[in-house]
Amino acid sequence: MMCVAALLFASCGSTSSTTRSAVSSALGSNTAATANGTACGQAIIGLYNNYKATKKLDMTNASNITNTLALVTAYSQLKNNKGNKDYRKSFVSGMVLGGAGIITNNNAYSLVNQIENAAGLSSTTRSNISTAASTVSSILSILQ
């Protein structure tokens, strides 16, 4: 049994340049956008899981506030890179990576469109975060 585990471990460690190339191509070439998308995906999943557990979006919850501010950051990043197809592709790929299997290729672009068009995120700050609740709820509705 240990031999099988060792063989699996050893075989996972070696990847061909073709495999690496295919993965890079699928993710896009903008590593910052991928990282930003991953953070956004994780924030959405955090909000979604909390909403699913409590059946409400509690904007006094520190985790929800942090995750909403991450969405505000994602909104700004997407607006600043509007029209950059590589950024968008990489951002979406990162969002799927951070989406814990809930955000998929099938719904990631809908989420990105919803975030980009969420006017309620443009003026959200730590001091008026509670006003973002309806905007965040509409983003989360895509996952239900």
N, C-alpha and C positions, 0 to 999 in steps of 0.2 A: 504494500500500500504506500509506503514511504517512497518507493521508487517511482510510482506513478505520480505522486505529488511533486517529486523533484523534476521529473520529465516535463510535467505541465508548467512548472515554474520556469524551467530553462527555456522551454519553447515560447513562453509569453515574453521573455526578455529580448528575444531577437525578432526584429521586424525588418522586412525588406524595404528598400527605398521606394518601391512601387506602393506598398501599403502606406508608408508615411506620406507620400505624395497624394494619395487618394484622400487620406484624412485631412491634410492641409487644404486640399481643394474643397472638400465638403465644408470645412469650417470657415473658409474665406481667409484672406491674408492679413487682416487687420487685427492683430493680437489685442490691442487696447479695446477695440469694439467687442471682441469676444469676451474679454474680462468684464466689461461694462454690462454686456448682455447677461452674463452669468450672475452677476450681482443683482440685476433686475429680476431675473428668473427666481432667484432665491428669495428676494423680497416679496414677490407675488405669491410664492408658495407659502411663505410665512404668514402673510395676510389671509390667504385662502384657508390654510389649516386652522388658524385662529377663528376665522369666520364660521367655518364648518363646525368647529367644536362648540362655539358659544351662540351660534345663530344670530350674531350681531357684529357690527364693526365698532368695537370699543376704541375710540380715539383718545382715551385716557391711558390706555395700555402702552407702556414704554416700547414694547416690541413692535406694536402696530405703528407707533409714531416713527420709529426708526425705519421701518419698512416703507412707510409712506414717503418719508424723505428720500429714500433710495429711488422710489418711483419719480419723484420730482427731479432728481439728478438724471435719471434715465430720459425723462421728457426733455430736459435741457440738452443732453448729449445727442438725442435723435434730432432735435430741431437744429442744432449747430451743424449737423452732418446731413441735413436734408439734401436729397439728390445724389448722395454718395452711395452708389449701389454696393460697393465692396464693404463699406462700413455697415450698411443695413444687413447684408448677408451674414457678416461676421457677428453682428449684434444678435440676430435671430438664432444663429448657431449656438452662441453663448447662452442665450435664454433657454434653449432646449437643454443644454448641459446643466444649467442651474435649476431646471424645472422639475426635478425629482420624478420624472416619468409622467407628470401631470401636464406639463407644457410639452407639446409635441410639435413636429413639423406641421401637423394639420391645424393647430390653433395658434402657433407662435406669431404668424404674420397678422392674424386678427388682433392679437394682444398688442403688437407693435403699433398697428394702425390706431387702435383705441387709445394707447398712450400718447401717440403723436397728436391726436385730435382732442385730447383731454384738456380743454382750456382751463379747467379748474386746477390743474397742476402748475400752470404758468405763474400764478401769484401765491402759491402755497409756501409758507414759511413755518418755522417752529411755533411762532406766536399765533398763527391762524390755522393750524393744522386741522382742527375739527371741521372746517369748511370743506375739506377735501374728502370727507366721508362718502358723499354721493358719487363723486368722481371715481373713487377707489371701488365702490360697490359696482359701478357699471363695468369697470375693468374685470373684476372678479366674476361677473355674470357670464363671461365667455367660457369659464371653466366648468360651469354647472350644467 
